[in-house]
C-alpha cells in the first residue's frame, strides 16, 4: 500500500464463519464493496486493503476464534498503513464496542441489521482515523435489496425472511437477528428470476424458520404457495429450502414439494432431541410423535425423499433415558445425514444458567454413540442407491480428494454428495453442468460413481464458470461512497425512464 499504488482500486477480503445465512450475507458484503469501487483481493494476497470478518455467535469457541484471528492480523496491519479491519455478523451484534476494546486495531464494527452501512463506515473510519461502531436494534433495509456478488455460477441463496419468533432456550439467534421479517413474494420471485437469467440452475430459499414465512402478512400457507410459484419459473431446475421448524410444517408444504417438479425431494428437519422432556426444556413446541408423523407423511408423498436433521447431545438435565429416546427417533427416522452437536453454553441464553449441566465425559460418550448410530443408518440408506442412476449438478470444492483421485463431485437432486469419474468426458465437464451417472459404491457420507457417465448436459451456468463470470444481482442503494474515478454518465434517455 505505497503512495504509487494510491490510485489503484482498494482490495478486500471477506472471511466467513457460521451458517448459510452468513455465507449469503458475505455475498452481499462483497457486492456492496464492489459497488463502492473495491476489488476482491487475489487468493494469494495476504495484505488486502480491507479484511471483513463475518462472524457467528452460535458455534463453539466463536469468540476465541475471532480474537485469535484478529491477533494474527495486528502485526500485518502495523506493517501496512491504510489497511482496515471490519467485524460484522452475529458476534459483532452481541459484543458491539467490546470488540474495539479487546482489539483496538479494528476499524469498523457493524451488526446484522445494517450490513448496507459498511462502505460508509469504512470511509468514515479512514477519514476520522478512529474506529466506527454502529449496531442497529432492528433491520435497516431488507438485506436482499443490497447488491450481491454471488459465489457460485450454478446455485444461489435467496433470503425469504430474516429473524426468528421462536424462543429456543439454547439459541441466541433471535436476540441477534431480531423478530421475523418477511419479504413480499413478488420481491423474492423477482430475485429468483434474476438469478436464473444469469444462468443459475439451483436456488435455496433461506430463513431462520423458513416455513413460518407469511406470519408477518397473515398467510400461514404462504410458503407452500411460494414453492409452487418457483415451479413456474422457466430455467429453474432445482429448488431447496432451509431450515424449517417442525411446529410450522404443514401438509400443504408436503404437497407443494411432491407436486412441483423442480422442488427437490430433500428436507432438512431439525430434531434437536428425541426426548419430549428435553424438547420441553428446549422450548421446542413439538414432541417426538409429531416429528415422526411429519417424516411419515413426507415419505408417503415422496418415497425417495432424503431427510437430514440437527441433533444436540448433552442438553442440561438430559438423562440416559432421554438420550436413548433420541437414538430411538434416529432409528425410526432413517436420516440420510445428521448434523450432530455437543451442547455448549451460550452466554445470554436461558439454557446457559439451567441446572443439570452435564460433565464433558458424559456428553462425549453419548455423542460418540450417536455418531455411530447415525453413520450405521446413513451407510445403509446410501447402499440402497448402488446401481441407481443419479442426476448430478457438478460443483466446485465438494470433493477434497478429487485432484488426487481424478474424480469430479456434485450434488444429486436429493442433496447427497456424489464423487464421479468423468471417463471419456474428462476435460469437457464444467462446474454447473449436469451429469447422469450410476452409483457404484456407497459410504456413510457420500456416493461414488466410477463408471462412464450416461449423459452430460452443458449449461449456461457451466459456460459462466468456464468464462470466470460470477452472477451479480443489483440492489437499490442511495448515496454510498465509492472508491476511485466516478462511473461514466449514462446515455440520455427519453420518456418515463428519464424521470
N, C-alpha and C positions, 0 to 999 in steps of 0.2 A: 504494500500500500504506500508507494512512494509518490512524490509530487508529480513525477512524469506520468503516473498512472491515474492521476486525479480525475482526468476527463473520461476515463473508461467507466463503463457501467459497473455499479457496485454489485458484488456477487452475494448469494445467500445459500444457506443450507438449512433444511428442516429435519430435526431428529424427533421421531415419533415413538411414544410409549403408550400401550394400552389397547383399547377396544377398537372395533371397526368405526365407531363414531369419531374417534380421534384420528384414525387414518384418513377419513373423509375430511375432517376439519383441516388436516395438514394439506390436503389438496387445495382447500380454499385459501389457506395461508400462502401457498405457492402462487396461486392465481392472483391474489392481492398484491404480492410483492412484484410479480412480473408486470402487472398493470401499472404499478408505480415506477417501473423502469429498472428494477433489479433483474439480474440474470442468474440462473441456477449455477452454482459452482460445480466444476468438474468433480467426479468421484474421487480423484486423486488429490484434490485441493484440500489441504488440512488447515488453510488460513483464509476461509471466506470472510467477506466484509461483515456479514450478519449471520449469526447462528441462532436459530429459533428452536427451543425445546418445547414440544407439545406434550404435556405431562399427564400422568394418570395418578389418581389418588386411591385406586381400588386395589391394584396389585401389591403384593407383599414387598416391603422394603422400598416402596416408591420414593420416599423421601431420601433415603440413603443413596439410592441410585442417582437421583438428580444432583444432590450436593456433591457427590463424588465426581460426576462428570463436569460440574461447574468448576470444581477444584482443579481438574486436569486442564481446563481451558484458561485458567488465570494466567499462567506464565506465557501461554501463546498470545493472549491479548496484550500482556505487558510488552511483548516484543513487536506488536503490530498496532501502533497508534491508529485510531479510527475504527478498529474492529468493534462491533456491537454484539451484545448477547441479550436475547429476549426469552422470557419464560412465560408460557401460556398454558391453557388446559386446566384440568380439574385440580391439580395440586396448587397451581397459581391462584385459583379461585378460593382454595381453602387457606393457604398460608399468607397470601397477599404481601404486605410490606415486610413480613418476616423473612422473605426470600432475599430482599435487598439488605436486611440487617445481617443475615448469615453470610451472604455473598455480595458484598458491596460493589463488586466489579460488574454486576448485572446492570444493564441499561434500561430495560423495559420489562414490566410485569403486567400482563393482561389476562383477563378471565375468560370463562366460557361464554359469556354473554356479549362480548364486544370484540370479537375477532377482527371485525372490519376496521377497528381503530389502529391496528398495528402499524401501518405505514406512517400515519400521523404521529404516533408515539415515538417511533424511531427517529423521525425528523426532528421532533421537539427535543428529544434527549440529546441529539447531536448538536442542535443549536444552543441549548442551555447548558450543555456539558454536565447534566445531572440526571439521575435516574427518574424515570416516569413510571408510576404505579397507577393503573386505572382498572378498577374492578366494579362492574355494574351488578346490581342485585336482581335485575330482570333483563330479559332479552331486549337488545337494542334494535336490531333488524333480524329477520329470519335468516339464518346463515346461508340458505340456498339462494338468496338474492345476491350473494357475493360471487365475484369471478372465481373460477376454479380451474386449476391445471391438473387434469386427470393423469393418474399414474399408469393407466392401462389403456391400450387401444381397443380392447375387446370387452372389458367388463367395467361397469360404473356403479358407484354408490349414489343413491338418491334419498335424501332425508325426507320423510313424510311428517315427522314430528320431532320435537326435542323436549327434554324434561320428562318427569315421571310423577304420577299422582299416588303411587304406592308408598308404603312406609315399612318396607322390609327392615328388620332390626339389624341386619348385618351390612346394609348398603348405605354408602354415603352419597351416592349419585343424586338423589332428589334434592339434597341441600346444596349441591354444587351446580346442577343443571337446571334446577327450578321446576315449577309446575309444568305439566304437559301443555305444549303449544302446537297446534295442528296447522299444517299448510292447507290451502284450498286445493281440492282435487285438480282443478284446471291448471294450477301452477305446477303441480307435481307432473302431470301428464305432459305439459309443455317441456319440462326439463328432460323427461324420458325421450320425447321425440327429438329434442336437440341432440341428445347423445346418440340415438340411432342414426340421425342424419350424418353424424361424424364417423359412422361405421361400427359403433358399439353393438355387440350381439346380446350381451347379458347385463341385466340391471338387478341390483339388490336394493330393495326398499328398506330403509333404516329407521329405527326408532327405539328409544329405551324400552317401550312397551308397544310394539308396532300394531298389535291387533286391538288396542284400545283407541286407535285412530278414529276420529269423528266425535270423541267425547266433548270437544270444545264447541262444536257446532251442532251437537244434539242428534247425531245419526249413528246408532250403535251398529249398523250394518255397512258403514262407510268403507271399511277395509275390504270386505268381500267385493263390493262394487268396484273399488279401485283395482283389485286384481283382475276382474273381468274387463275393465276398461283397458288395462295393459295388454290384454289379449287382442284388442282391436288395432294395435299399432303395428303396421307392416314393417318387417325387417327386424323386429324384436323377437329373438329366438328363445331366450331364457329369462324367466323372472323368478327371483328368490326374495326372501324377506327374513329379517332378524331384528330383535328377538321378540317372540310373542310371550304372553303370560297365560298360564292355564286358566286363570279365573275369567279371562275375557275371550277365551277361544270358543267361537260359536259354530254351529252346524253350517251356516251359510258360507263360512270361510272354507270349510272342508269341501263343500260343493263347488265353490269357485275354483279351488285348487284342482279338483278332479275333472271339471268340465272346461277349463281354459287351457288349450293345448300348450301354450308357451310357459305356463306356470310349472316349475319343476316340482317333481314329487319328492321333495326333500323338506324336512321340517325340523327346526331346532326348537325343542320344547324343554326349557329348564325345569328340572325336577327339584333340585336342591337337597331334598331328603325324602325318604320313603316312609318316615315315621310321622304319623299325624300329630303326635305331641311336639316333635321338633318343628314341624311346619307351623304349628300354632305359636310356638315361641319365636319363630322367624317372622311371624305376622304374614305368612303366605296364606291367602284366603281360599285355599282348595285343600283337599285331602287326597290320599293315595288312590282311593277308589275313583274319585272324579278324574284324576290324572290318567289312570289306566283306561278309564272309559273313553277319554279323548283318543288315546292311542288305538283302541279297538275300532272306533269309528273311522279314524284316518285309514287304517289298514283295510277296513271293509270297502271303503271308497277307492283306495289306491293300494292294491296289494303289493306293488313294487316300491312303496314309499320307504325312503331311508330316513330314520328318525334319530336325531342326535340330542344331547342334553348337557346340562351343567349339574354337578353334584358337589356339595360341601360336606366334608367329613370333619367330625370333632367339634360341632357347634356346642356352645355351653350347655351343659346338662344332658348331652346325648349319652344314653346308656348303651350297654352291649345289645340289649333287646331292640333299642331304637335303630342301631346300626344294622342288625340282622334284617329289620324291616326294609331298610334301604336296599340291601342285597336282594331281598325278595322281589322288590319292584324292578330292579335292574334285570333280574332273570325273566320276569314276566314281560317287560317292555321290549327286550331284544334290540337294544340300541345298536346302530351301525357305528357310532362313535360317542365318546363322552369326554367332556372337559371336566376334570376332577381337581378339586382344590382342598387343601388342608385349611381349616378355619384359622384365621389370624385376626387379632384385634385391629379395628379401625377406629382411631380416636374420633369422637363425635357421633358414634353410632350407639344405639341402646345396648346392642349385644356386647360391647366392649366392657360394660360395667355389670353384666349379669353374673350371678353366682354360678358355680359349676364349671369354671374354666378348666379344661382338661389338660393333663400332663402331655408334653410333647411326645413321649414314647407311646402313649396310648393312641394318640391321633395318627402317628406314623404307622403303627401296626395295622390300624383299621384302613388307612389309606392304601397300604400295600395289598391288603386283601381285596379291597375294592378294585384296584388296578388289575389284579389277576383275574377277578371275575369278569370285569368289562372286557378285557382282552380275549378271554376264552370265548365270550359271546360274539364279539366283533369278528374274530377269526372264523368262527363257524358260519356267521352270516355272509362273510366275504367268500368263503369256499363255495357257497351255493351258486356264485356267479361264474365260476370256472366253466369255460365252454360257451358262455353267453357273449353276444355282440354288444358292445357299448359305444355310444357316441361321445367323443372326447373333444372338448374345446381346449385347444393347445394353449399352454400358459408359459409364463416366464417365471423362473425361480421356484417352481414347485418341487423339482427333483434335485436334491443336494448332490446326488451321485451321478447325475445324467452325463456329465462330461467324462467321467471315468467309465461308465457302462455303455455309453453311446446311445442311450435311450433319450426320448423326449417325454414330457409329462403334461398332464392337464387334468381337468375335472370332467367326470361323467355327468349326465343330466341329474343324477340323484346326489351329486356332490362328492362322490367318492374320488379319491386321488388315484390316477391311473398312470403308470410308467409304461411307455410302449416303444417298440422297435419300429423305426421308420422304414426299415427294409430298403427296397429299391427306390423309395421316395426320399431317401436321405438327401438333405440339401434343398428340397423343394417345399417341405412343410414349414410354415412360419407360425409364430405365436399369433393366436386369433383365428387360425384356420380350424376346420372341423375334420376330424378323422373318425372313421368307423373301424373298429378292430375287435379281435376276440380275446377274452381273458384266458390266460394260460396258467396263472399262479395267483394265489391269494395269501396275504399276510394280514395281521390284525389291523394295520393302519393304511394299507394300500393294496392295489391290484397291479399285476404285471400282465402285459400283452406282448409276447415275444415273437409272434408270427408276423407275416406280411400284412400290412393294413388292407382291409377290404375296400376302403374308399377314402378319398381325400378331396375336400372341397375348399378351394381358395376363396377367401372372403375379403371384404373391404377392410375389415379390422387387420387381417394379415397384410394387406397392401400398406396400411398405415404403419404397422410395426416394421415392415421391411424398409419403409422410407424414413423411419425415425420420427414420425409425427405422433404427438400425444393430443388426444381430444381436449378442447378447452370449451367451457361454457361461460358466456359472459354474465356479468352481474349488472346491477343498477346502482352505481355509486356516484356521489356528488362530492367534488371538492377535495379529492385525495391528492396529496402532493406527489409529484413524480420526480424521478431522478434523471438528469441528462436533458438533452435537447427536446423541446416540445414536438409533438407529432405534427405532421403537415396538416393544414386546414383541409377539410373535405371539399369536394367539388360542390358548387352551388346547386341547390335543388329547387324544385318548384312545387306548388300545391301544398297539401296538408303537411307533407313531410318536413317542410321548412319551418313549421310553427312549433 
